[in-house]
Amino acid sequence: MRFDNSYARLPERFYARQHPTPVAVPGLVAVNAALAAEMGLDPAELSRPEWVEVFAGNRIPKGADPLAQAYAGHQFGGWVPQLGDGRAILLGEILGPDGRRWDIQLKGAGRTPFSRMGDGRAWLGPVLREYLASEAMAALGVPTTRALAAVTTGEPVWREEGRLPGAVLCRVASSHIRVGTFQYFAARGDTEALRLLTDMAIARHHPGAEGALGLLQAAVAAQARLVAQWMALGFIHGVMNTDNAHVGGLTIDYGPCAFMDVFHPDRVFSSIDSYGRYAWSNQPQIAVWNMAQLASCLLPLIDPDETRAVALATEAVHAFAGIYQAEWLARFGAKIGLAAARAEDEDLIGGLLDLMAAEEADFTRAFRGLAEGTARDEFVAGAAFDAWAGGWQARLAQEPGGMEGAEARMAAANPAVIPRNHRVQEAITAAVAGDFAPFHRLHAALADPFGAPPDSPFRTAPLADQVVRRTFCGT
């Protein structure tokens, strides 16, 4: 690994230097061979005992400079002036053969100065959930953090459920810079730190942006496009706090996340989202709110005239709606086979979503069924679907390539396989018992989400006794 630790060269108020806490008996669960190759690393080498020690936190590789990042955030709307990496340690940054920069972070690596009352550890379930969800997102073309490796620790972790096996996730990302990172320094009136952070965020994620206003505009656009992709996949993040909002537009911090089975716009899975703040339908508005918090942090850098700074920042945040709506229309238009969806197509798309909610149709199977001619089977009242389908087919007749072209677009826009909650839970349950085969099978299936054959078991909806209604963050 060729380390070049730019974050560690920032002033020390940005982080706390912290080594991982060694564990008892590291055991390799998985090395992500495809990602390793993309990073210019040898997957076979990473499977060696020396690297398992690195992924567990027992050995620090040459050139690393371990630290825990400082940040603040609004959690479910409540302000917390200091959060930070309470159970994650950034080993450093490596440069790939193409010059790309990758953060190498160990999640579950032990206590840090930001742990508060936490134990700094992770148990196996959330580690496997994040590994599967983040790699599924990558295969689906959604910007995301990635999972390079997962290891067991040979030590127990205690949670409400009792004694559970410990694990560590090696997470990689183009950075771990959050809206909450900016909030941490804005709350302290540290304009110098905000300027340094702005320059780094631009260099890492938005090299064409000019100054703080350019960064804000780019971050707004990236978040708008990201959330539109989430919506088109039926994905619910579950904890869209500002400390989990990435300025580069990555999906980050997979905790109680979930992909919907039965569709409803107000669906919530997170066990800690008691009032549905982060329901599927609320995600666009929450993303705008998060971007407004970033804007408030950047005001001193946008313009010395506060009134002008507020006007420019407000305009930048308000641009979210138009960018999001255009992306939403393009994504959902492709899901029903349209090459270039128009504003008037919103009623056609909305009509299908309303019907799906009323009929309790499976989100993924219903949309995939449009491409394969099986969508009607997902609706209890087939006649209701037929009524919608008449208008849909009339609209497709206006598209280039006719139905054949539409089917190709739908097959490319609608995955057949997602990390369904019951499949993830099956993999976790088996892994806790010592059997990692279901995890590896599911991971392999998720690597090709659009190509699974109709008889793949990973395409099936859960039976009544398999439905997962609540997901948990693991802390």
N, C-alpha and C positions, 0 to 999 in steps of 0.2 A: 504494500500500500504506500503510495506516494502522498504523504501528509503535507498539507499547506494550511495551517490553522488560522485563517483570517479572523474568525470571531475571537479567538484567544488573544489576538493582538489589539483588540479594543480595550479601553480602560477597564480596570478591574471591577468597577461598579456595575458592569454589564452581567456579571456572573460570579459564581463562587468556584474556586478551583477545588475539585473533589474527585478522588479516585473511587471506582466501584468497590463495594464490599465483597470480598471473596466468598464463594459458596463451597459447600461440602463436597459434592460429587457431581461435577458437570456431566451432562449427557446430551448428545446431539439428537435433536428431533428432526431438523431439516436444514438444508442449505439450498437456497434458491439459485439453481444452476443458471437459469436464463438471465436473471438479474446480475449475477456475478460476472457472466460473460460480457454483458452490456457495460459493466463497470471496469472491464479490463482485468478481472481477477480470475484465478483458476479455481473452479468449483471443487475439484479433487483436493487441491491444497487446503481449501477452507474447511474441508471435512476432517483434516488431520487433528489429532489430540491437542496440538499446540493452539490451533485456532478455536477449537471448542472452549479452551481455557480463556481465550480472548473474549469470545461471545458471552461467556458466563461472568466476566469481570475479574477473573483470577489472574490474568496476565495483561499487561499494557503493551501494545505493539510499539515498536520503535517509531518515533516521530509523533506519536499521539500526545495530546495535551488535554487531559480530561477536565471537564467543567460542567456545572449545572447552571443553566441560563436563568436569569431573573426576568420576571414579567408580572404584570398585574392583570386585572380583568373584571368584567361584569359577569357574574355567574347567576343565570336565571334572572337577570336584570338587577341584581344586587352588587354593589361596588365592593371589590376586595383589593386594597391597595398593594398587597404583596402576595403573590402566588409563587411562581417559579417552578423549576423542575424538582418536584418532590420525590420522584422515584425514577428519574431518567438522567443519564449522564452522557454528555456528548464527548466521545473519545477524541474527535477531531474531524477534519475535512480532508478528503483525498481527491486527487485529480485523476480523472479517467484518461485513457489514451486520446480521447477527442477533446480534452481540455475541460470537460464538464466537471463541476465541483459537486461532491456528494458529502453531506453530513453523515457521520457514522455514530449512531446513538444506541445506547443500551437502555432499554425500558424494563424496569424492575431490578435495577442494579444496586439498590440499597439506599439508605437515608442520605439526605443532603441537608444543607442549612435551610432549605425551603420546604422540608417535609412536614412541618407543623406537627400534627398528631399522628401522621402516617408512618407505616413501617418501611416504606421505600421499596417494597417488594411487589411482585405480581404473581398471581397463581396461574396455573396452566391454561385454564379456560379462556380468560381474556387475551392471553398471548396467542392462542390458536385462532380465536375469533378475529383479532386484528390481522394476523398473517393472512387468513383466508379472504377477509373482506377487502384489504388493501390490494392484494394481488388480483382479486376479481375486478376491482375498479380499474387497475392498470390494463387488464385484458379487454375491458369494455371501452378503453380509450378515455377514461376520466382522469384528470390530473390528481395525483395522490402521492402521499408518502408510500414507501415500499418496505417489504420485509425481506431482509437478506438471510437471516437465520433465526432459528429458535432453539433454545436449549432448556433442559430441565436442570434444577439446582441440587437435587438430592436433599432438600430441606423443606419442611412444611411451612405453609402460610396459613394464618388463622383469619377466617372471615366469619360472617354471620352463619354460614352453612357449617362451620366447624373447621376441622383440619383438612387442608388441601395441598396438593403438590405444587411447589414453587417452580417458576420458570422465568426466563429472560428473553425478550424479543430484541433482536438487532434490527433497528429501523434505520432506513436511509431516506434522505430527502435533499432537495436542492438547497434548502435551508429550513430552520425551525423558527423563522421570524414571524411573529404573530401581531395582530392588532394590540393584544395585551402587552407586548414588548414596548410598543410606543406609549401605551397608557402608563406604564411603570415610570417612564422618565417625564412624561407630561405632568403627571401628578406631583412630581418633585420640582417642577419648574426648570428642568435640566435641558436647556435649549441646545447646548453643545452635544449632549448625548443624542438628542433627537436628530441633529444634523448628521452625525456620524452614522446613525442607524438608517436614516433616509438614503444616504449615499450607498450603504451596503445593500439595502433592499433593491435599489435601482440597479446596481451592478449585478446582483444575483438573479433578478427576476424580470426587470423591465428596462433593459439597457437603452431603449429609445426614449425613455421618459426624461423630461426636463424639470429638475427641481422637485420640491415637495408637492406642488400642484400636479405635476406630471405623474408623480408616484400615486397620488390619490386617484387620479383619473384612470390610471392603469389598473390599480387594485380594484376599483369599482367595477370596471369592465370584466376583469378576471373572475371576480366573485359572481357577477351576474351570469356569466356563461357557465360557471361551475354549478351553480344551484339549478339552472335550467337542465343541465345534464342529470343531476340528482332526481329532479322531478320526473324526467322522462324514463327513469329506471325504477321508479317507485321506491327510491331510497330515502330513509329517514335517518339523519345523523344522530339526533337524540340529545346532543349537548352543544348547541351552537352558541356557546359563550364566547365572549370576545377573545379570551385566551386560546380558544380553539379555532379562531378565524385567521387563516393564513394570508399574508399580504401578497403572496405570489399566486393565489388562487388554487392552492392544493387542498384536497381533502385530507384532514389531519385529525389525529386523536380519535380513533375508532374505539368508543366505549360501548354504550348500550345502543349501538346502531342496529339497523335492520332493513331488509328489503321486504316490502309488503307481499303477502300472499293475496288474500281477499282485499279488494280495493275499497277504501273509503278515504275521502280527502282529509278527514280529521283524525286519521290513524296515528296512534302514539304507542311506542313500545317501551321507551325508557322508564325504568322503575322509579327514577328520581324526577321525572317530568310530570308532577302530580296534576298540573292544571293545563297541560297540553300546549305550553308555550312553544315547543318545538315540533308540533305536529307537521305532517307532510305539507299541508296547505299553507302553513305559516312560515315555511322556510324562506321564501323570497322576502317577506317583510322583515324577518329577523336579520337577513343578510344586509338589507338596507340600513337597519338600525346599527348593526356592527360597523358598517362603513361610515356612518355619521360619527361614531365614536373615534374612528381613525381620523376623520376630518378635523374634529375638535383638537386632537393632539397636534396636528400639523399647522394649525393657524399661525403660530409665530413665525413659521418658515415660509408660509405662502405669500404673505405681504406684511410689511411693517404697519400699514394702516389696518386696524382691526376690522373696521366696517367693510373695507374692500376684501380682506381675507375671508370674512364670513360669507360675503356674496359669491366669491369664486368657489369656495368649498361647497356651498349649498348647491350651486349649479352642477358641480362635479358629482355630488351624491345623487341629485335628482336625475342624472343621466342613467342611473341604474335601470329605471323602469323601462325605458325604450330599448336598451341593450338586452335586458332580460326577456322582454316580450318578443323581440325578433328571434332570439335564440330558442325560446320556448316554442314559437310557431314553427321554426325550421325543424326542431327535433320531433315534435309531435306530428308535424306534417309528414315527415319521412316515415314515422311509425304507421301512418295509415296509407303510405304509398305515394305521397305527393312529391314531385320533383321541386316545386317552388310554391310552397303554401302562401296563400294570400290572406289578408285580414279577414275577409268574409268566411274563410275556412275555420275560424275559431268556433263558430257555432256548430259545425260538423264535428270537430274534435271534442268540444264541450258536451255535445249530445251523447257521444260514446262514453265519455267519463261518467256522466250522470247515469246512464244506463248500467254501466259496470257497477257503480255504487249501489244502485237500487236492486240489482240482481245478485249482488255479492260475488261478482266474477273475479277470478284470479287475474291480477294485473299483468303478470308476465305471460301467462298462457293465453289470455285473451288477445293481446297484441301479437304474439307470435302466431296465433291461430289465423290472423288476417293474412299472413304470408303463406300459410300452409292449407288454407281452406277449411280449417277446423274451428274457427272462432265461435260459430253458432253453438257448438257443444258446451261452451263455457257459460251459457246463459240458461237459466231455468225456463224463462219464457222465450222460446225461440222466435215467436212471432214479433216480439218487441225488437229483437235484434234484426229481424228481416226488414222491419219498417225503417230502421236506421240505415241498413245496408243498401236500400234502394237509392237513397240520396248519395251515399258514398260511391256506389258504382257509377252513378251518373257523373259524379265529379271526376272519377278516375278516367272516364272516357275522354276527358279533355286533356289528359296528361300525355306526354310523349312516350311512345313505346307501349301504350295500352296496358292491359292487365299484366303482361309479362314483365314490362319495365317496372310496374308498381310492385310486383312480387319481389323482384330483385332488391328494390329499395327497402321494402319492409323486412326482408330477410337480413339485410345489413344493419338495420336500425333496431330490431327487436331481438334481444338475446333469447336463446332457448334455455340456457342455464344461468342461474344466479346463485349466490350463497344463501339458499333458503334456510330460514331459522331452524327448522327441524333437522336439516342435514348437518348444519353447524353443531347443533346440540348433540346429535348422534356422535359426531367426531370427537367432541369434547368428552362426552361420557365414556366412550371407548378408551380415549387416551388416558383419562384418570385411572382407568383399570389396567393400563399398561399396553393397550393395543392401539398403535398409531396408524394401522392400515386404513381405516375409514378416513382419517385426516388426509393421507396421501392420495387416496382415490378421489376425494372431493377436490383437493387442490389441482389434480390433473384435469378433472372435468372443467373446472373454472378457467383453466388456461385457454380453452377454446369455446367461449360462451355462445358463439353463433353457429358452430358446426356440429353440435351434438345430434345424433340421429333420433328419430321420433321415439324409439324404444329405450332411450337412455333413462335409467332410474332417477337421474338427477333432474329430470324435467317434470317429474310428477309433483302435484300439489300435496300438502300434508293431509293425512287422514284426520278424522275428528280428534282422536286421542294423541296426535302428533303435533297439533297446533301449539306454537309458542306465542304467548301473549305478552310476556314481559322479558326484557333484556336488562342486563346489569353491567355496571361500569367496572367492577372488579376491585375497587379500592375499599 
